[in-house]
Amino acid sequence: MDLANLRDESAAPRFKRRHGDKFLPESTDQLIRSWAIRGEEEDVGNLSAEQKFWKYWLFPLRDSVRRLWTGDEREKRWGTFRILEKYFLVGSRRFAAGPITDDVEWFLPADLGPETTCERIFAHMSGRTSYCQNPNCAAPYFFPTRRSQKYCSDVCAIPAQRDSKRKWWSENGARWRARRTACNAREMGPEAQDK
């Protein structure tokens, strides 16, 4: 969730401090360097290792996670495999038999190996993600506590609740007030009505 809600480079060091122990052991410098060299038209040597990490691994991973987060169940299943393969090199060359070898396949091990931490994290996401319906939400990617949950928090739900109440009052308010006035008049009795 923190990765999906990661805003910019100023928040990246904090994210790395909080969650680096989960993903850093599974990221590879060799792959990041390869992407940086292929992606940069200018001299990639001017970028620090940290800048390459943010630009060619963390932020593209964040964007992929965001697409995965808002996708349907099928997209989440396929997206999870692609993310694990592309960013964490989870996979096996054994499954990549074909006439052309994809770039990532050169880096994949011969067999799957044991399940990784990142594999478990991405498997947990399937079917459990939601996007806050409040357009002004600062962290719209969240794990809902119930299937029908549209907002990440009570604070984000307030504008929609106000709109709903405003709509109800505009449609039903006059009728409700008339019934309420009539009911109060009956409860007070005839003496109160004469005054």
Secondary structure, DSSP 8 states (H G I E B T S, - for coil): -TTTT--STTTHHHHHHHHHHHHGGGS-HHHHHHHHHHH-SS-GGGS-HHHHHIIIIIHHHHHHHHHHHHS-HHHHHHHHHHHHHHHH--S-GGGG-SSS--TGGGTS-SS--S--HHHHHHHHHTT--EE-S-TT-SS-EE--SSTT--SSSHHHHHHHHHHHHHHHHHHHHHHHHHHHHHHHHHHHHHHHHH-
